[in-house]
Amino acid sequence: MKSFWFWFRLMVQGSLRLVFLIAAVLALLPLAGWAGFQLNKQLFDGIAQFRGWSPLVSIACVIAAVKLLEAVLNYLSRLLDEHLSMRVVYRLEHYLYSRIQPATITSVETPEYMNDVNLARNHMHNVQQLINSMISLAQQVLQLGMYGYLIVEYSWLAFAVLVAFALPNFIFETLQAFKIETHLRNISQYQMSSRLMSDMLVRPQTLRETMIFGAKNFLFNHWKRAALEVIGKTMMLKTYEFKWRSGLGIFQPAGVLIIQMILIRKLVQSSITLGDYVAITTAVASVETSFLAMSYHMRLFKQIPLLTERFSKFISSYVQVPEGLQSLPQPGMERMEIRGLSFIYPNMGQPVLRDIDLDVQHGDVIAIVGENGSGKSTLGKVITGLHEVPPGTVFVDGADINALDREEWFRLISVVNQDFMRYPLSVYENIALEEPSEEVKARVDRLIQRYPALVPAAIREDLTIRLGTEFFHSRQISGGQWQRIAIARALYKESPVLLLDEATSELDPAVESDLIRQILQERQGRTTILVTHNLTLAALAARIIVMHHGRVEETGSHHTLLREKNRYYEMWNKQHSQEGVVEYGQNQLSGIV
C-alpha cells in the first residue's frame, strides 16, 4: 500500500511554486495581525491619554491600511488555495485515469467495482475540501502562535483557559472523522442509485420510453426514494453533530467569562492599560476563532489516512501491475487450447461455463451459438482473454494465459461487443480511437471505401462531425448505424483475432449477411469468432460450437451438425420453419454457400 508521502508528493507535483506562494502569504498574514494588535493598543491608549486628534487619526489611517492589506492577503490566499485545489484534484484524477487498466474485465463487471468507483469519486471531491482545510489549518496555526504569544505575555492563565476549553472540540472532531467515513460507505449505494435514476430521467432514450409506457412516475419514485435515503442518512449525521456541538458549545462562553474576569482584574489593578485590555480581548476572540476552525479542519485532516487507504486499495484492486509476466511465445497466435475450464462470475454460485475443452487454430472461423444464458458470449470473452480464468485452463501457444502480459495479448485482439460504446466523438475518432492525424484519416477513408455500408451516407462527406446527442452541433444516428461504426472500429485495428459478439444484431438482414461474408472473405488466414443467434450467419463458419447450460454440447460444420439431428438441427428448423426450410435434405438451404 502506498504511503501518505507518496500521495502528498503526487498531489503537489508541478505545484511547488504555488505552494511556496501560499506559504509566503500565510507568513505575511500573522505579521499583519501582529501589527494590528500593536496599533489597536496604541489607539486605545491614545484615547485614554488624549493628547490631540492628529496622532489618533494617523494611527487610525495606518490601522485601515493594515486591514486593507489583510483583506488583500486573504483574497489572494483564497485564490491560490482554489488554484492549488484544482491542480491537486487534477493530479489525482490524472494518476487514477491514466493507470486504471485491469488485466481482465471479470472484477470490473461487478457491483463492488461500481461502489468502489463511487467511493473513490467521493474522496476525490473531498480532496478539494481537504486542501482548503490544510491551508486554513496552517493559517490558523500561525495566527494561534502569534496571538497566543501576545496573550501569554500578559497572562499565561488566560491562554491556559483558552486551550483547556478548546480541547473537547478537538476530541469530538477527531472521532467524527471516522464516523464520516462510515457514513460515506453507508450512502454510497443510494448515491449511485440517485445519480443513475436522475440521469435516466433526462436521457433522451429514457424519455422516449417513458412517454410510450407512461413510466415517468415509476422512475421518478425510484430517484425520490434513493435521494431521500441520502438526505435522511446525512441529516441523521448532521443532527448527531448538532447535538454534540450544541453541548460542547457551553465551553466557549464559559472560557470567555473566565478570561474576561482575569483581564478586568488586571485592568482594575492597573497591571494592564485600557489599550492592552482591548487588544488582548481582540486577540482572545481571534484565538477562539482559530481553535474552532482548527478543530473542524483537524477532522478533515484526520481523513487523510482514510483517503490514502481508499485510493491505495482501489489502485491495487483495479490497476494492473505487470510483475514477472511473460511476453507472447511468438508475434501472433498459432494455437489456443482450453482444457477443463469452468468459469464462475464473482458473487455467483453456479458456473457459467462447465468443463470446456476447445482448440482454436490460427485462421479458424468459428461460430458460437446457443440459447440466451447458455454461456456463448462468456466463452467468446474467455477466448479473447477478457476474463480471469483458473491457472492451467487456457494456453496460448503452450503458455498459460495467466502468465502472459495481457496488454501485449490484447494488441492481437479486436472485439465488437453486444453493448458496444457510443463515443460522443467525431467519426474519425470513433473508428480509430486516436487523434485523427492525416495518416489516421487516410486509413479510415480506405476502410470506408472497402466497407461503404459501415458509415451512413449522410455523414460520409464530413467525418469530422461529432456523433451523439450530448453536445451542440452533433449528429444523431440510429442504433444500427452506431453498430456499424463499432464494426468499423474493430476492423480498423486489423487484428489477427476478431470476436464479433452479436455484432450485427441491429442491422438489416440483407446488409448483415453481405457484410459478414465480406469480412470473412477479407480476413482469410486470420481468426474470426462469431457469437450469434442467427444460424444463417453461423452456417458461414467452418466450425460451429453449440452451447447449452454452459457446456459445449456439439461441435462441427453446419452440414455435419444438421446430419446429426441433435440440438443444432432443432434450432435450425425452429428458426427457419417460416422460411420453408423444415428439415435438412427435404428443402434447399437458402443463402448457404
C-alpha positions in Angstrom: 0.0 0.0 0.0 1.3 3.4 -0.9 2.3 5.8 1.9 0.9 9.2 2.7 4.1 10.8 1.5 3.7 9.1 -1.9 0.2 10.7 -2.3 1.4 14.0 -0.9 4.3 14.2 -3.5 1.9 13.2 -6.2 -0.6 15.9 -5.3 1.9 18.8 -5.1 3.9 17.6 -8.2 4.1 20.6 -10.6 2.7 22.9 -8.0 5.7 23.7 -5.8 5.8 27.3 -6.9 2.2 27.6 -5.9 2.8 26.0 -2.5 5.7 28.5 -1.8 3.4 31.4 -2.8 0.8 30.2 -0.4 3.4 29.8 2.4 4.6 33.3 1.8 1.1 34.7 2.0 0.4 32.7 5.2 3.6 34.1 6.7 2.5 37.7 6.0 -0.9 37.3 7.5 0.2 36.8 11.1 2.6 39.8 10.7 -0.3 41.9 9.6 -2.3 40.6 12.6 0.6 41.5 15.0 0.8 45.0 13.5 -3.0 45.4 14.0 -2.7 44.2 17.6 0.0 46.8 18.4 -1.8 49.6 16.6 -5.1 48.9 18.4 -3.3 49.0 21.7 -1.7 52.4 20.8 -5.1 53.8 19.6 -6.9 53.0 22.8 -4.0 54.1 25.0 -4.0 57.3 23.0 -7.8 57.8 23.5 -7.3 57.2 27.3 -4.5 59.7 27.4 -6.0 62.1 24.8 -3.3 64.5 23.5 -5.0 65.7 20.3 -6.6 64.3 17.2 -3.7 64.2 14.9 -1.9 61.2 16.3 -5.2 59.3 16.7 -6.1 60.0 13.1 -2.7 58.9 11.9 -2.9 55.6 13.9 -6.5 55.0 12.6 -5.2 55.5 9.0 -2.4 53.0 9.5 -4.9 50.5 11.0 -7.1 51.0 8.0 -4.1 50.3 5.7 -3.2 47.2 7.7 -6.8 46.0 7.4 -6.8 46.6 3.7 -3.5 44.6 3.4 -5.1 41.8 5.5 -8.1 41.7 3.2 -6.0 41.6 0.0 -3.8 38.8 1.5 -6.9 36.8 2.5 -8.4 37.2 -1.1 -5.0 36.2 -2.6 -4.8 33.2 -0.2 -8.3 32.0 -1.3 -7.3 32.5 -5.0 -4.1 30.5 -4.6 -6.0 28.0 -2.5 -8.6 27.4 -5.2 -5.8 27.1 -7.8 -3.9 24.6 -5.8 -7.1 22.6 -5.0 -7.9 22.3 -8.7 -4.3 21.3 -9.5 -4.3 18.6 -6.8 -7.6 17.1 -7.9 -6.3 17.1 -11.5 -3.2 15.3 -10.4 -5.2 12.6 -8.6 -7.6 12.2 -11.5 -4.6 12.1 -13.9 -3.0 9.4 -11.9 -6.1 7.4 -11.5 -7.5 7.6 -15.0 -4.1 7.1 -16.7 -3.4 3.9 -14.7 -6.8 2.2 -14.3 -6.4 -0.8 -16.5 -7.3 -4.1 -15.0 -5.9 -7.2 -16.5 -9.4 -8.6 -17.2 -12.9 -7.4 -17.1 -14.0 -10.0 -14.5 -13.5 -7.8 -11.5 -14.9 -4.6 -13.1 -18.2 -6.1 -14.3 -19.4 -6.2 -10.7 -21.4 -4.0 -8.3 -18.4 -3.9 -6.0 -16.4 -2.1 -8.7 -19.1 0.5 -9.2 -19.3 1.0 -5.5 -15.5 1.4 -5.2 -15.6 3.9 -8.1 -18.3 5.9 -6.4 -16.3 6.0 -3.1 -13.2 7.0 -4.9 -15.0 9.9 -6.6 -16.4 10.9 -3.2 -12.9 11.0 -1.8 -11.6 13.0 -4.8 -14.4 15.5 -4.2 -13.3 15.7 -0.6 -9.7 16.3 -1.6 -10.6 19.8 -2.6 -12.1 20.5 0.8 -9.0 18.8 2.3 -6.6 21.1 0.6 -8.7 24.1 1.7 -8.6 22.7 5.2 -4.8 22.1 5.2 -4.1 25.7 4.1 -6.6 27.1 6.5 -5.2 24.9 9.3 -1.7 26.3 8.6 -3.1 29.8 8.6 -4.9 29.2 11.9 -1.8 27.6 13.5 0.3 30.7 12.6 -2.3 33.0 13.9 -2.7 31.0 17.0 1.1 31.0 17.6 1.3 34.8 17.1 -1.8 35.8 19.2 -1.1 33.1 21.7 2.4 34.5 22.3 0.9 38.0 22.7 -1.7 36.8 25.2 0.9 34.8 27.2 3.0 37.9 27.6 0.1 39.5 29.5 -1.5 36.4 31.2 -0.4 32.8 30.8 -3.5 31.8 32.8 -5.8 33.3 30.2 -4.1 31.3 27.5 -4.3 28.1 29.5 -8.0 28.6 30.0 -8.4 29.1 26.2 -6.5 25.8 25.5 -8.4 23.9 28.2 -11.8 24.9 26.9 -10.9 24.2 23.3 -9.8 20.5 23.9 -13.3 19.0 23.9 -14.0 20.3 20.4 -10.7 18.8 19.2 -11.5 15.4 20.6 -15.0 15.4 19.1 -13.9 16.4 15.6 -11.1 13.7 15.6 -13.7 11.0 16.4 -16.1 12.4 13.9 -13.7 11.8 11.0 -14.2 8.0 11.4 -18.0 8.4 11.6 -18.0 10.4 8.4 -16.0 7.6 6.6 -18.6 5.1 7.8 -21.4 7.4 6.6 -19.9 7.7 3.1 -19.9 3.9 2.8 -23.5 3.7 4.0 -24.8 6.1 1.5 -22.7 5.0 -1.5 -25.3 2.7 -3.0 -28.1 5.2 -2.5 -26.0 7.9 -4.1 -25.3 5.7 -7.1 -29.0 4.9 -7.4 -30.0 8.5 -7.2 -27.4 9.6 -9.8 -28.4 6.8 -12.2 -32.1 7.5 -11.9 -31.6 11.3 -12.3 -29.5 10.6 -15.4 -32.2 8.3 -16.8 -35.0 10.8 -16.1 -33.3 13.3 -18.5 -31.7 10.9 -21.0 -33.4 11.1 -24.5 -33.6 7.3 -24.8 -35.4 7.0 -21.5 -37.8 9.9 -22.2 -38.8 8.1 -25.4 -39.8 5.0 -23.5 -41.4 6.8 -20.5 -43.7 8.7 -23.0 -44.8 5.4 -24.5 -45.1 3.3 -21.4 -46.1 6.1 -19.0 -43.3 5.1 -16.7 -42.0 8.5 -15.7 -43.5 8.3 -12.2 -42.1 4.9 -11.7 -38.5 6.0 -12.4 -39.2 9.3 -10.6 -40.2 7.4 -7.5 -37.0 5.3 -7.7 -35.0 8.5 -7.8 -37.0 10.1 -5.0 -36.6 7.1 -2.7 -32.8 7.0 -3.2 -32.4 10.8 -2.9 -34.5 10.8 0.3 -32.4 8.0 1.8 -29.2 10.1 1.1 -30.9 13.1 2.7 -32.2 11.1 5.6 -28.9 9.4 6.5 -27.0 12.7 6.0 -29.4 14.5 8.3 -29.0 11.8 10.9 -25.3 12.5 10.9 -25.8 16.3 10.9 -28.3 16.0 13.8 -25.8 14.0 15.7 -23.2 16.6 15.1 -25.6 19.4 16.0 -26.4 17.8 19.4 -22.8 17.3 20.3 -21.7 20.7 19.1 -24.5 22.3 21.0 -23.5 20.6 24.2 -19.8 21.4 23.6 -20.7 25.0 22.8 -21.1 25.7 26.5 -17.3 25.6 26.9 -16.7 28.6 24.7 -18.8 31.2 26.6 -17.6 29.8 29.9 -14.0 30.2 28.9 -14.7 33.8 27.7 -16.3 34.6 31.0 -13.3 33.4 33.0 -10.8 35.2 30.7 -12.8 38.5 31.0 -12.7 38.2 34.8 -8.9 37.7 34.7 -8.4 40.7 32.4 -10.8 43.0 34.2 -9.0 42.2 37.5 -5.7 43.1 35.9 -7.2 46.3 34.5 -8.5 47.3 37.9 -5.1 46.6 39.4 -3.5 48.7 36.7 -1.5 45.7 35.6 -2.6 46.4 32.0 -3.8 49.6 30.3 -7.1 50.1 28.5 -5.3 49.6 25.2 -3.8 46.3 26.5 -7.3 45.2 27.6 -8.9 45.9 24.2 -6.0 44.4 22.2 -5.9 41.3 24.4 -9.7 40.9 24.1 -9.4 41.1 20.3 -6.6 38.6 20.4 -8.6 36.2 22.6 -11.5 36.4 20.1 -9.1 35.6 17.2 -7.6 32.7 19.2 -11.1 31.3 19.9 -12.0 31.5 16.2 -8.7 29.8 15.3 -9.3 27.0 17.8 -12.8 26.4 16.5 -11.6 26.5 12.9 -8.7 24.2 13.7 -10.9 21.6 15.4 -13.1 21.5 12.2 -10.1 21.3 9.9 -8.4 18.7 12.1 -11.4 16.5 11.4 -10.8 16.7 7.7 -7.0 16.4 8.2 -7.7 13.2 10.1 -9.4 11.8 7.0 -6.1 11.8 5.1 -5.1 8.3 6.2 -8.6 7.1 5.3 -8.4 8.8 1.9 -4.9 7.4 1.1 -6.1 3.9 2.2 -9.1 4.1 0.0 -7.1 5.2 -3.0 -4.4 2.6 -2.4 -7.0 -0.1 -2.2 -8.7 1.0 -5.4 -5.4 1.2 -7.3 -4.2 -2.2 -6.1 -7.6 -3.8 -7.0 -8.1 -2.4 -10.5 -4.7 -1.3 -11.8 -2.6 -4.0 -13.4 0.9 -4.1 -12.1 2.9 -6.2 -14.6 5.4 -8.1 -12.5 7.1 -11.2 -13.8 4.7 -11.6 -16.8 6.0 -13.3 -19.9 5.9 -12.0 -23.5 3.9 -13.9 -26.0 5.7 -17.0 -27.3 5.6 -15.6 -30.8 4.3 -12.4 -32.5 0.9 -13.9 -33.4 -1.3 -16.7 -32.1 -0.9 -20.0 -33.7 -3.0 -22.0 -31.3 -5.2 -21.6 -28.2 -6.0 -24.5 -26.0 -8.8 -24.6 -23.4 -8.7 -27.6 -21.1 -11.3 -28.4 -18.4 -12.3 -24.8 -18.0 -15.2 -24.0 -15.6 -15.9 -20.3 -15.1 -17.9 -18.6 -12.3 -18.7 -14.9 -12.3 -17.9 -13.1 -9.0 -20.8 -13.3 -6.5 -22.5 -16.1 -8.5 -22.7 -19.6 -7.1 -23.2 -21.6 -10.3 -20.6 -21.8 -13.1 -21.4 -20.1 -16.4 -19.1 -22.4 -18.2 -18.5 -26.0 -17.3 -15.7 -28.4 -18.4 -14.9 -26.6 -21.6 -12.3 -28.3 -23.9 -11.6 -26.4 -27.1 -8.8 -25.8 -29.6 -8.6 -22.6 -31.7 -6.1 -22.6 -34.5 -4.7 -19.6 -36.4 -7.1 -18.8 -39.3 -10.1 -20.6 -37.8 -13.6 -19.2 -38.5 -15.7 -20.3 -35.6 -19.4 -19.6 -34.7 -20.6 -20.0 -31.2 -24.4 -20.5 -30.9 -26.9 -21.3 -28.2 -29.9 -20.0 -26.4 -29.8 -17.0 -24.1 -27.8 -17.7 -21.0 -26.0 -20.7 -22.5 -22.6 -19.1 -22.0 -21.7 -18.4 -25.6 -20.7 -14.7 -25.0 -18.7 -15.6 -21.9 -16.9 -18.3 -23.9 -16.1 -15.7 -26.6 -14.7 -13.3 -24.0 -12.6 -16.2 -22.5 -11.1 -16.9 -25.9 -10.1 -13.3 -26.3 -8.6 -13.2 -22.8 -11.0 -10.7 -21.4 -11.9 -12.9 -18.4 -9.8 -14.1 -15.5 -9.6 -17.9 -15.6 -8.2 -20.5 -13.3 -4.5 -21.4 -13.8 -3.8 -24.3 -16.2 -7.0 -24.0 -18.2 -6.3 -21.6 -21.1 -3.0 -21.8 -23.1 -1.7 -19.6 -25.9 0.9 -21.4 -27.9 1.7 -23.6 -24.9 1.9 -20.7 -22.4 -0.6 -20.3 -19.6 -2.6 -17.1 -20.4 -2.3 -16.0 -16.7 1.4 -15.8 -17.1 1.3 -13.6 -20.2 1.3 -9.9 -20.4 -2.4 -9.2 -21.2 -1.6 -5.8 -22.6 0.6 -7.4 -25.2 -2.0 -10.1 -25.8 -4.8 -7.5 -26.4 -2.8 -6.0 -29.2 -3.7 -9.1 -31.2 -7.4 -8.9 -30.4 -10.3 -6.9 -31.7 -13.9 -7.1 -30.5 -17.4 -5.9 -31.2 -19.3 -6.3 -28.0 -23.1 -6.6 -27.7 -23.0 -3.5 -25.5 -20.7 -1.5 -27.7 -19.6 2.0 -26.8 -21.1 5.1 -28.4 -18.4 7.7 -28.1 -19.5 11.4 -28.3 -16.6 12.0 -30.7 -16.1 12.5 -34.4 -16.5 9.7 -36.9 -12.7 9.5 -37.3 -12.2 9.3 -33.6 -15.0 6.8 -33.1 -13.4 4.4 -35.6 -9.7 5.0 -34.9 -9.8 5.8 -31.1 -6.8 8.0 -31.6 -6.0 11.6 -32.6 -7.1 12.0 -36.3 -3.8 12.7 -37.9 -3.6 12.8 -41.7 -2.3 9.2 -41.7 -5.2 8.1 -39.4 -7.7 9.8 -41.6 -6.3 8.1 -44.7 -6.6 4.7 -43.1 -10.2 5.4 -42.0 -11.0 6.6 -45.6 -9.5 3.5 -47.1 -11.6 1.3 -44.7 -14.8 3.1 -45.6 -14.0 2.7 -49.3 -13.8 -1.1 -48.7 -16.9 -1.2 -46.4 -19.1 1.7 -47.5 -22.1 0.2 -45.6 -20.3 0.9 -42.3 -20.7 4.7 -42.4 -24.1 6.3 -43.2 -24.0 8.2 -46.5 -25.4 11.3 -44.8 -22.2 11.8 -42.8 -19.7 10.2 -45.1 -18.7 13.5 -46.6 -17.8 15.0 -43.2 -16.2 12.5 -40.9 -15.1 15.3 -38.5 -18.7 15.7 -37.3 -19.3 14.7 -33.7 -21.8 11.9 -33.2 -24.4 11.6 -30.5 -26.8 14.0 -28.7 -24.5 15.2 -25.8 -23.0 18.3 -27.5 -24.2 21.2 -29.7 -23.8 20.6 -33.5 -23.6 16.8 -33.0 -25.3 14.4 -35.4 -27.7 11.8 -34.1 -27.6 8.4 -35.7 -29.7 5.2 -35.2 -28.7 2.2 -33.1 -28.0 0.2 -36.3 -25.7 3.0 -37.6 -23.9 3.1 -34.2 -23.4 -0.6 -34.5 -21.8 -0.2 -38.0 -19.4 2.3 -36.5 -18.5 -0.2 -33.8 -17.8 -2.8 -36.5 -15.6 -0.3 -38.4 -13.7 0.3 -35.2 -12.9 -3.4 -34.8 -11.9 -3.7 -38.5 -9.7 -0.6 -38.4 -7.4 -2.4 -35.9 -6.7 -5.2 -38.4 -6.1 -7.7 -35.6 -5.1 -11.4 -36.0 -8.1 -12.4 -33.8 -11.6 -10.8 -34.2 -14.6 -11.5 -32.0 -18.0 -10.4 -33.3 -20.4 -10.8 -30.3 -23.9 -10.3 -31.7 -22.2 -7.6 -33.8 -24.9 -7.3 -36.4 -28.0 -7.7 -34.3 -29.3 -4.2 -35.2 -28.5 -4.4 -38.9 -30.9 -5.1 -41.8 -30.8 -8.8 -42.7 -29.6 -8.2 -46.3 -26.8 -5.8 -45.1 -26.0 -8.2 -42.2 -25.4 -11.2 -44.5 -23.4 -9.3 -47.1 -21.2 -7.6 -44.5 -20.3 -10.8 -42.7 -19.5 -12.5 -45.9 -17.2 -9.7 -46.9 -15.5 -9.6 -43.5 -14.8 -13.4 -43.7 -13.6 -13.1 -47.2 -11.1 -10.3 -46.4 -10.0 -12.0 -43.2 -9.0 -15.3 -44.8 -6.0 -16.6 -42.9 -6.9 -14.8 -39.7 -9.0 -16.0 -36.8 -12.6 -14.8 -36.6 -15.2 -15.8 -34.0 -18.9 -15.2 -34.4 -21.1 -15.2 -31.4 -24.6 -15.1 -32.8 -28.3 -16.2 -32.6 -28.5 -16.0 -36.4 -27.9 -19.6 -37.6 -27.7 -18.4 -41.2 -24.6 -16.4 -40.3 -23.3 -19.3 -38.1 -23.5 -21.5 -41.2 -20.8 -19.4 -42.9 -18.3 -20.6 -40.3 -16.1 -23.7 -40.8 -16.8 -24.8 -37.3 -19.9 -24.3 -35.1 -19.8 -24.7 -31.3 -23.3 -25.3 -29.8 -23.5 -24.2 -26.2 -26.2 -25.4 -23.7 -26.3 -24.7 -20.0 -22.6 -23.7 -20.0 -21.3 -26.8 -21.8 -20.2 -27.5 -25.3 -22.9 -29.8 -26.5 -22.0 -30.1 -30.2 -19.2 -29.0 -32.5 -18.8 -29.4 -36.2 -19.6 -27.8 -39.5 -23.1 -26.7 -40.4 -23.8 -29.7 -42.7 -22.3 -32.1 -40.2 -24.5 -30.8 -37.3 -27.6 -30.9 -39.4 -27.0 -34.5 -40.4 -26.5 -35.5 -36.7 -30.0 -34.1 -36.0 -29.3 -33.0 -32.4 -29.7 -29.6 -30.8 -28.3 -27.6 -33.7 -30.7 -29.4 -36.1 -33.7 -28.5 -33.8 -32.5 -24.9 -33.5 -32.1 -24.6 -37.3 -35.5 -26.0 -38.1 -37.2 -23.9 -35.4 -35.5 -20.7 -36.6 -36.2 -21.3 -40.3 -39.6 -23.0 -40.2 -41.3 -19.9 -41.5 -38.8 -19.7 -44.4 -39.7 -23.1 -45.8 -36.6 -24.9 -44.6 -38.1 -27.5 -42.4 -35.7 -30.4 -42.5 -32.2 -30.8 -43.9 -32.5 -32.9 -47.1 -36.1 -32.1 -47.8 -35.8 -28.5 -48.9 -32.8 -26.4 -50.3 -30.9 -24.4 -47.7 -31.4 -20.9 -49.0 -28.5 -18.4 -48.7 -25.8 -21.0 -47.7 -22.6 -21.2 -49.6 
